Amino acid sequence: MKPLENKIALVTGAARGIGQAIAVQLASDGADLALCDVKIEWLDDTAAKVKALGRRVETYAMNVADAAAVGEAVAKVAADFGRIDVLVNNAGITRDTLLIRMSEEDWDAVLDINLKGAFLVTKAVVKHMMKQRAGAIVNIASVVGIMGNAGQANYTASKAGLIALTKTTAKELGSRNVRVNAVAPGFIRTAMTDKLPEAAKEAMLRMVPLGRPGEPEDVAKAVAFLASDNAAYVNGQTLAVCGGMVW
Ligand SMILES: NC(=O)c1ccc[n+]([C@@H]2O[C@H](COP(=O)([O-])OP(=O)(O)OC[C@H]3O[C@@H](n4cnc5c(N)ncnc54)[C@H](O)[C@@H]3O)[C@@H](O)[C@H]2O)c1
């Protein structure tokens, strides 16, 4: 039996990058997938990859920062699949610049999607998990939420907040058998990091003892572990997947 056989998993920001790799990993571990992203048509590529693994997949338009859109999409997922066993709060953005130049709009956009988004989706999904008296939530934080990073005041604050949200929800939901953990990726090769200047990429790589950037699949394997019963006694933790960049 596969570790997530017949579990229902909801992944936000599943259209590409780490979110897509997570969806594919959960499907190859036996889960059926509810894929969410801002535009439903962006999810076609991920949906095809999940389907090719023989699992059920449905797609949903969901801007995680919009409470009404979150409520509507989560209600549809619950109606379509009948339950939600795993939630991965992966949707996230960057708007990098030094604090002195950062606009209020850049601050709000990042906090709204990366932190408030996880709060809204968690709140909508845990209603179902609490009734089921079972569930696993994995929040995608970042190593920079632990160590800080010049040029990312908004992003680092959002990810540090997400780590604190992970610990608090783990404390609130443990008695209902709902576990909440975070994965903190380091420097991972995706569209988000492709746009960084070469000098910034080289500086990041110098901090990685393994000497290579991570792949989305490296993150996805850690998420799949935390989502499964193999991690049945792991709760409230943040697992850094960063080649040894931080601990
Ligand atoms: N790439 C890295 O090195 C790295 C490192 C640490 C953490 N992370 C985190 O991993 C997660 C995925 O990052 P990625 O590198 O795959 O990024 P990405 O930009 O390739 O993908 C992000 C996905 O989120 C979706 N998204 C953006 N705003 C959304 C919203 N409001 N509602 C719903 N979906 C939305 C995008 O459409 C996209 O599909 C993010 O939370 C990011 O902060 C990435």
Ligand as a Chemical Component Dictionary entry (heavy atoms), coordinates in Angstrom:
data_LIG
# 
_chem_comp.id                   LIG 
_chem_comp.type                 NON-POLYMER 
_chem_comp.pdbx_formal_charge   0 
_chem_comp.three_letter_code    LIG 
# 
loop_
_chem_comp_atom.comp_id 
_chem_comp_atom.atom_id 
_chem_comp_atom.alt_atom_id 
_chem_comp_atom.type_symbol 
_chem_comp_atom.charge 
_chem_comp_atom.model_Cartn_x 
_chem_comp_atom.model_Cartn_y 
_chem_comp_atom.model_Cartn_z 
_chem_comp_atom.pdbx_ordinal 
LIG N1  N1  N 0  11.840 28.633 -5.322 1  
LIG C1  C1  C 0  12.449 28.739 -4.155 2  
LIG O1  O1  O 0  13.699 28.789 -4.076 3  
LIG C2  C2  C 0  11.666 28.801 -2.881 4  
LIG C3  C3  C 0  12.366 28.830 -1.680 5  
LIG C4  C4  C 0  11.669 28.866 -0.484 6  
LIG C5  C5  C 0  10.300 28.872 -0.496 7  
LIG N2  N2  N 1  9.623  28.851 -1.671 8  
LIG C6  C6  C 0  8.155  28.860 -1.597 9  
LIG O2  O2  O 0  7.620  27.767 -2.322 10 
LIG C7  C7  C 0  6.321  28.125 -2.823 11 
LIG C8  C8  C 0  6.292  27.865 -4.324 12 
LIG O3  O3  O 0  7.303  28.635 -4.931 13 
LIG P1  P1  P 0  7.795  28.430 -6.446 14 
LIG O4  O4  O 0  9.241  28.695 -6.460 15 
LIG O5  O5  O -1 7.263  27.150 -6.979 16 
LIG O6  O6  O 0  7.062  29.686 -7.116 17 
LIG P2  P2  P 0  6.354  29.865 -8.526 18 
LIG O7  O7  O 0  6.252  31.331 -8.718 19 
LIG O8  O8  O 0  7.024  29.040 -9.573 20 
LIG O9  O9  O 0  4.908  29.238 -8.266 21 
LIG C9  C9  C 0  3.997  29.828 -7.373 22 
LIG C10 C10 C 0  2.580  29.356 -7.716 23 
LIG O10 O10 O 0  1.683  30.035 -6.833 24 
LIG C11 C11 C 0  0.614  30.582 -7.589 25 
LIG N3  N3  N 0  0.056  31.757 -6.922 26 
LIG C12 C12 C 0  0.598  32.994 -6.808 27 
LIG N4  N4  N 0  -0.249 33.815 -6.182 28 
LIG C13 C13 C 0  -1.356 33.083 -5.884 29 
LIG C14 C14 C 0  -2.585 33.376 -5.251 30 
LIG N5  N5  N 0  -2.870 34.602 -4.814 31 
LIG N6  N6  N 0  -3.493 32.382 -5.105 32 
LIG C15 C15 C 0  -3.231 31.138 -5.556 33 
LIG N7  N7  N 0  -2.093 30.798 -6.188 34 
LIG C16 C16 C 0  -1.167 31.770 -6.341 35 
LIG C17 C17 C 0  1.248  30.933 -8.937 36 
LIG O11 O11 O 0  0.272  31.097 -9.960 37 
LIG C18 C18 C 0  2.165  29.748 -9.145 38 
LIG O12 O12 O 0  1.497  28.659 -9.736 39 
LIG C19 C19 C 0  6.105  29.598 -2.452 40 
LIG O13 O13 O 0  5.363  29.675 -1.257 41 
LIG C20 C20 C 0  7.515  30.091 -2.207 42 
LIG O14 O14 O 0  7.545  31.193 -1.344 43 
LIG C21 C21 C 0  10.268 28.809 -2.861 44 
# 
loop_
_chem_comp_bond.comp_id 
_chem_comp_bond.atom_id_1 
_chem_comp_bond.atom_id_2 
_chem_comp_bond.value_order 
_chem_comp_bond.pdbx_ordinal 
LIG N1  C1  SING 1  
LIG C1  O1  DOUB 2  
LIG C1  C2  SING 3  
LIG C2  C3  SING 4  
LIG C2  C21 DOUB 5  
LIG C3  C4  DOUB 6  
LIG C4  C5  SING 7  
LIG C5  N2  DOUB 8  
LIG N2  C6  SING 9  
LIG N2  C21 SING 10 
LIG C6  O2  SING 11 
LIG C6  C20 SING 12 
LIG O2  C7  SING 13 
LIG C7  C8  SING 14 
LIG C7  C19 SING 15 
LIG C8  O3  SING 16 
LIG O3  P1  SING 17 
LIG P1  O4  DOUB 18 
LIG P1  O5  SING 19 
LIG P1  O6  SING 20 
LIG O6  P2  SING 21 
LIG P2  O7  DOUB 22 
LIG P2  O8  SING 23 
LIG P2  O9  SING 24 
LIG O9  C9  SING 25 
LIG C9  C10 SING 26 
LIG C10 O10 SING 27 
LIG C10 C18 SING 28 
LIG O10 C11 SING 29 
LIG C11 N3  SING 30 
LIG C11 C17 SING 31 
LIG N3  C12 SING 32 
LIG N3  C16 SING 33 
LIG C12 N4  DOUB 34 
LIG N4  C13 SING 35 
LIG C13 C14 SING 36 
LIG C13 C16 DOUB 37 
LIG C14 N5  SING 38 
LIG C14 N6  DOUB 39 
LIG N6  C15 SING 40 
LIG C15 N7  DOUB 41 
LIG N7  C16 SING 42 
LIG C17 O11 SING 43 
LIG C17 C18 SING 44 
LIG C18 O12 SING 45 
LIG C19 O13 SING 46 
LIG C19 C20 SING 47 
LIG C20 O14 SING 48 
# 
